[in-house]
Amino acid sequence: MNPSTFDRIGTPGQPWGDAETRQWRSRQVKHRDFANDVITAVDALRGSFDVEEYGAVSYDGVRYPFLAVRSRAWRDDLPVMVVTGGVHGYETSGVLGALQFLTQHGHDDDGRANLLVVPCVSPWAYERIHRWNPDAIDPNRNFRPDSPAAESAALVRLLSPLADRVRMHIDLHETTDSDETEFRPSLAARDGKAYEPGEIPDGFYLVDDTEHPQPAFQQAVIDAVSKVTHIAPADANGMIIGSPVVAPGVIRYPLKQLGLCAGITPARFRTTTEVYPDSPRTTPQECNDAQVAAVRAAIAYALAHQGD
């Protein structure tokens, strides 16, 4: 989809209203099946994990459950490690990487940490390979209790009781070519603004927290992922997607202020991964493996530095 597609919804220069949002929604097409891809995979884990439905939404007569996978040997005296994927439904390796981690390494730290994994925060968007929910809202700018996005509000409710017990939260994302060809043009059209082209970085990078940076933690994750896939270089201006590179493959955002998923809890160690699946230097499986490597490194670092 190209930028001109969005120019045909509403009036250029004016934000969308309800009518424009409904028009946009009517054009969204289901490309894959959440039940087959995610629910089936989660059901296969029920023999050794606890699975919780922490909410649900119904869109156009279809019900989408929100599913969380927890350590069966949950202990209140252990730190909690949170892994989230599929906040943006089109970012496939976030979903598949979370599921792969559970299958291959979900019991690696039994007795040392409680694991809580939400593989697919946005099921409707997963099916339509889209960034937004059906109301043209980006969940990853709306993680707060009064969120207009049901997907975001439900996850905030799930994590709120854990609060200070969450030691690490890693949120699995991708940066794709479609960010420039489809999603940033759609954002500009929705908000009545001019589309300004950007540059997609070739490789993996992380988003640290501006307010509570943890450079050694970010470096540990970068080091682990670099063994699996390549790390994104800075552009000619020393930036990645418009933000200064503070260390190889690392930028910073104010996570809580922006309403981003990794900022839901006050976890000391938190980060957002960004894999680039459209690179000619990688494969879909390598992207999944990179997400798994990032999760494992993040948990290992958080456990090794509990007393710091």
Helices and strands as residue ranges (DSSP letters): H 3-7, H 18-26, H 34-34, I 35-39, H 40-43, E 49-59, E 62-71, E 80-85, H 92-105, E 114-118, H 123-128, G 139-141, H 150-159, G 163-165, E 166-174, H 178-178, I 179-183, H 184-191, E 205-209, H 215-225, E 239-240, E 243-244, E 250-253, G 261-263, E 269-275, H 284-304
